[in-house]
């Protein structure tokens, strides 16, 4: 069993990105919030952005690393 699963790249490339299977669940983080905006329903106060995707997934896709700001509620 491998430590990583694969995700297709957002940019449409055929090169899959590797994603840790034990991803960070933003719903359990103190920094996560619901924006109530249909286009960007999820937000992270620590990083300062709103997105359609779970913030930890966006951080991973952007940096290639797990979110280091997770703090359990």
N, C-alpha and C positions, 0 to 999 in steps of 0.2 A: 504494500500500500504506500502510495506516495504522499508527501506532505502537501502538495499543491494540486489544485484542479486547474482547468484551463478556461479562459474567457476569450472570446473573439475581440479583436481590437476595435475600439469605437471609430477609428478612422477608416474602417472598411478594409484594412489590410488582412491578409490571410494568416499573418503571424499571430498566433494566440498569445494572450498575456497570461501569466501564471498568477493565480489567486490563492492565498492561503485558505484551506478549507475551513479553518476555525476563524472566520471573519468576525470583525467587531460589530456587535449589534447596537446600532445607534439608539434604538428605542430604550435602551437601558443606561444611557449616558446623560449626565446632568446638562451637557451642552446642547443636546438635541432639542429641537422645537418644531411644532407644526406651524406653518406659515398661513395656512388657509387660502393660499393662492393656487388656483388650478394648474397653472403652468409650472410652478416651483413649490410643491407642497411640503418639502422637507428642508430644514435648516440646521446649521451648526453655529452656535454663538462664538465658540472658540476660534474657528477658522474664519468665520464671518462671511458665509455664503449660503445661498438657497439653491436647491436643485430639484430635479424630478427624481433623481436616483437617491439612494441612501448615501449620506455624506461620506461614510467610511469607504464605500465603493469608489466614489469619485476621487477621494484622496489617494486610494491605491492606484487607480488608473492614471492619475496625474504624476504621482511620485514613484510608483513601484514599491511602496512600503506601506505597512499597516499604519493606521492612525495612531499616533503616540499620545494624543490628548484625551483618550477615553478615561472617564471618571465615573464609576458606578453611582447610580442614584441612591 
